[in-house]
């Protein structure tokens, strides 16, 4: 038995889960919010009981110290030596890695190089790693990459139709994100259906404030909606998703916007927030739509339209699919949105009866009827478990 942690460090946050491996039993989970700000919040759940404290936490190093002390205080571990391995979520690995790897200085250097592709995520992930490495120097550390699962895409699905030199020189290409989630959904459905993962031809829909859709062919990522950055693809909470690239040029010429200003508009002021004028949260938009707000209704129609368009395109690109999987905050909890999307896919023989879908939230469930030509599943994603599995695998392999 080994204690393994999965860690997801943001610029001002630190999410974590603690597992007993190989049993995959969750011993504790929680997060630290507002790191570096006044009144930081530390929350943890152990054996169904929740704990929360509010105090100033200056940096990630202090957050890690607070976390470790809490694990000991609540008897999740007896000492630091009980923690044998930590898996760290890293968003962007460029073309360097197609799977998780043990942490090393060489890997750190490559992650710093890739930081320009994920400036909000990679530096934060490295900060978390450095803090845990200092606190637990004898622990095994593994980097788990969001982009790794998508490295299997064929080049016709990741090369952009711009001068080829921008790929060879600057590595501008489709990378995709949420790979750990899409991989989990693929492997979990294979497990549920008792099929070899190599036989999985499915479309996975990770729908949350950030959202992406992946065509999985023969168990591997074949194409995914996010691209060079997490901005592209379907409409999201505050992100535009795909638009005519000339819009960027037009806005810069007409209003004199700087690249940073356009970036802010497309990443933080668009999507559901930009169209509804209400919120980036699908729940708020749904409430307003139910009350007859026309822009909220338009927001939902646009959201569904882009998802149906993407799923339909992937179905054709793969030559068919056996199943669609919903995950993420919206995919797992908003049954009305799932219904709208599935109604748009009836042309492919998708049949999701109301009684199998209505009110289903956050639990594994088959949503489609036996007559449906494609199965439809709800599977709560579990990126933390995938991270812990890879960290444990490295621990065992390097023992």
N, C-alpha and C positions, 0 to 999 in steps of 0.2 A: 504494500500500500504506500502511495506517495501523495503528498499534497502538492497540487499544481494550481497556479493562478493564471487567469487570463486578464490582460490589462489593455484598456483603450484610453490613451491619454489625449485630451484636447488641449487647446491653448489655455483654458482656465478651468478644466475639468479632468476628472480621473474616474473612469468606470472600471469595476473589477468584479470578478467572480472567483471563488475558491472551490476547487474540486478535490474529491478523493478519487484518485485514479489507481487502477483502470476501471473502477466501478462506475465512474462518471457521476458520482453523487455530489450534488451541490451542498457545500458546507456553509457558505456565506456569499452574499452579493451586496453590492452597494455602489455609491459614487460620492465623489467630493466635487462640489460645485463652487463657483466664484473664487477659485484659487487666485491669490494676488489681490483680491478685493476685500473690502470690509464685510464682516458678517458672512464668512465662508460657511458653507453647509456640508456637514459630513453625515451621510446616512448609510446604515447597514442593516441587513436582514439576516438573522441567524435563527434557524429552527422555527421559522414562521413569526418570530418576534422582531419588531422593527425598533431601531435605535437612531436617534438623530441629535446632533449637537450643532450649535452655531457659535463660531469663533473665528477670529482672523487667522487665515492660513496664508503665509507670505508667498510660498512657491511650491513647486512640485516635490522638492526634497522634504519639506515640512509635511506635505500631504501624505507622502509615503510613510514617514515616521509615525504620523497620526494613525494611518491605516494599520500598520504593523502592530502598534501598541493596542489598538482596538481588537485585533485578531487574538492577541494573547489575553487581553482582559476578559473577553467573552469566550475564552477557552476553545476557540476554533483551532488554534495550535498551541502547543505547550512552550515552544521556543522558536526562534528564527530558523534553527536548523531543520525544523519540520518541513519548511517550504523548500521543495527540491527543484522545482522548475517554474519558470514564468514565460508565458507567451505574450508577445507585444504586438498589437495591431499596428501595422504600417500601411499607409494608404497606397503610396506610389513607388513601385520598383522599376519603372521604365521597362526596358526589355531584358533587364539583368536576370530576373528570377521567375521561373515558372512553378515554383513550389516554395514552401517555408524553408528557412535555413537557420542554423545556429548563429547567434550574434558573434561578430568579430569586428576588428577595426576596419577591415576591408569592406565589410557589409555596411558599416556606419558611414564610411566615406562615400559609398555609392548612394546611400539614402540622402546624404547631404547634397550630392550632385542632383538627385531627383527632386529636391525640395522646390525647385523653380516650377515643377509641374504640379505640385500640391503644396503651395506655400502656407496654407492654413493647417495642414495635417501632418506632413512629414516632420517639421521642426518640433511640433508638440509631441509626436510619437518618440522622437529621439530624446527629448527632455525627460519624458517618463522613463525611458530605458536607462538613461544616465543616473536618474535618482534611485531606481531600484537596484541598479548594478552597484552603486555605492553602499546602499543599505544591506544588500544581500550578495556580496562578492563571490560566495561559494556556490551560489545557485546557478542552475543551467538556464540560459536565456535564449529564446528563439524569436525570430522576426516572422510574422505572418502577414502576407501582403494581399491587399484588396485586388490588385491587378493580376495576381499569379494565375488564377483560374482561367482568365481570358487569354493567356498566352498561346492557347491552342487554336485560336481563330486562324483560318486560312488568310493569306495575304490579300486576296480580293475583298475580304470583309474588314480589313483594318487599314489598308492604304487609302488615303484621301486623293481625290482627283485634282490635285494641285501639282506644280512642277516636282518631279520625283526627287530632285536634289534636296528638297526640304525634309524628306524622310531620311535620306542617306546622311545628310549633314546635321540636321537638327532633331531627328527622330520624332518628327511630327506625324502622328498616326493615331488610330483609335486604340485606346488602352482598356477602357471600361473600368467600372468600380463595383463595389458590393460583391466581389468575387467570392469571398468567404461565405456570404449568405447564399448566393446562387449554387455554390458547390454543396453546401449543407442540404438545401432543398432537393437537389438532384440525388444525393446519396440517401437521404431519408426516405424519399418516395420509392427508390429502388428497394430499400429495406422493407417498407410497408407492403409493396407488391411482390416481394420475394423474387426480384429479377436481378440479373447481373447489371451493374451500373453501365456496362458497355452497350446495353440494349435500350438505354433510356433516350428517347427522343421526345423532349418536352419543352414547354415554354414557361419560364419562371418569372413571376411578376413581383418584384420587391417594391411595394408601394407605400411610401411614407412621405415625410417632408422632403427628403431626397428620395428619388425613385429611379429604378432602372428595370429593364426587361431583357432577358437573355434567352436566345435560342440555344438549346442544349441538344447536340446531335451525337449519338453514340456515347453519351456520358460526358462529353466535352463541350466547352463553350464554343459555339459556332459563329455567333454574332451577338453583340450586346448594344444597348441603346446609348449608354454613356460613351464618350469618345476620348478625345485628347485630354479633356478635363471633365469633371462631374457636372458641367453646365449643360452639356448637350443631351439629346434624347427627348423623352416625353416631358410635358409640363409638370412642374413640381410646386412645392409650397411657395418659395420665393424665386425660383429659377425659371427662366423662360423655356428651357429646352431648345429644340431645334428651331431656328428662324432663318430667314433669308440673310446671308452674311452682309449683303449690301446695306441692310438696315443700320449696321454699325457705322459704316462709312457715311451714310446719309445723316445720322444723328451728330456725328463729329463735325461734318461740314456745316450743318444747319445751326447747331447750337454751340459749336466750339468746345464740345466735351473733350476732356482728356481721356486716354485709355482707361485710367483708374476710375473715372466717373462713369464711363460706359459699363465697365466691369461691375461696378456697384449697382447700376440700374438692372442689369441682366441677372446678376446673382442674388440680389437682396431685395429688389423692389418689383419683381415680375411674378410670373406664375399665378397661383391662386390669389396671392395678395394683390398683385397688380391689376388683375381683371376684376376681382370682386370689390376691391377697395375696402374690404372688411377685415380679412385675416388670412394668414398663411395656413391656418389650421382647418383641415377638412371638416371638422365637427362644427366649427363656427359657420363655415360656408353652407353646410347642409341645413343648419337651423335657419339661416337667413333665406335659403331657397325654399324651405318648407313654408316660410312666412310670406312667400311671393316676391322676394327681392329679385328683380330681373337680372342684375349683374351676377348675383350668386347663382342663379339658374344657368346663365351663360357660362360661368366658370365651370360648373359641373359638366355641361354639355361638351365644352372644349376638352376637359380632362378625359372624359370617356372617349371622345372622338380620337384623340391622339393615342390612347392605349389600344383601342380596337384597330386602328391603322397599323400600329407596330406589330401587334400579335398576328394580324392577318398577313402582313408582309413576311414575318418570320415563318409562318405556316407554309407559305408558298415557297420561300427560299429553301426550307428543309425538305420540301416534298411531302409535307404532312407532319403531324405531331400526335402523340398518344395521349398527352395530358397537358393541362394548364395548372400551375400552382400559384396560389396567392399567398403573400407574406408581407411583413412590414405593418406599420401602424394602421394604415388605411386598409390594406389587403386583409389583415387579420381581424379587424374590428368593425368595418363599415359594410354591413351586408347589403345595404341599399346600393352602394357604389359597385359592389361585386355583381349585383343583379343587372345594373345598367350595362356594365361591360359585357357580361355573358349574353344579354339580350342582343347586343351588337354583333355577337359571334354565332348567332343561330344559323347563319348561312353555312357554317362548317359542321352543322349537326350537333352543336353544343346545347344540351338540355339540362338546365338547373332548376328543378322545381322549387317553389317558394318554401315548402315545408322542410326541405333539406338545407336551405340557406338562411332563412329568416332568423335573425337573432343570434346566429352562431358567431361567437367571439373568442379569439385567442386560444383555440384548441384544435387539435388535428381532426379533420372531418372530410369525408368525401361529399361533395356538394352536388354532384351530377347524378342523374338517373342511370339505370342500367341500359337505357335506350340511347344515351348520349354517345355520339361517335368519338368524342374526346372526353376523357375523364377530367373532372375539375376538382381540385383539392385545396383545402386550406391547411397549411402547415406553418405554425409559428416558427420563424427562423431562430437559429441559435448559433450566432457567430462565435459567442464566447466558448461554447463547447468545442467548436472546430479549432479554435486557437489553443485550447487546453489539450486537445488530442495531439496536435502537432508538437506542442512543447513536451508532452509526455513521451512521444515517439523519439524525439531527439535525446531526451534523458536516457531512455532505455538503450538506444543505439550507441550512445557515447559512454555507457557505464563501463 
